[in-house]
Amino acid sequence: MVGVTLQTVLVYVAVGAILGLALGPMLKSGGFGWFGNLCLGILGAFAGGLATTFGGLVVDNDLIRNAMAAAAGAILLTLIVAILKRR
């Protein structure tokens, strides 16, 4: 079983927060407010980072790949929720 370190969790939070706040204003629907964008980015970063870590695609101590996986998760979740919001 793979364990997630504190350093990895901090990477997820930092990447998710930055991307959540950056992506919100770029959305056509206007985003979800700064707090909503922040939470959505962090949630997506955790989802993407943990999915790739526990799926065996990323080794837990590889911070660059963890940051890329967290970024992909944050972007993907933010876009999915924005598309669902427009419907």
Secondary structure, 3 states (H helix, E strand, C coil): CCCCCHHHHHHHHHHHHHHHHHHHHHCCCCCCHHHHHHHHHHHHHHHHHHHHHHCCCCCCCCHHHHHHHHHHHHHHHHHHHHHHHHC
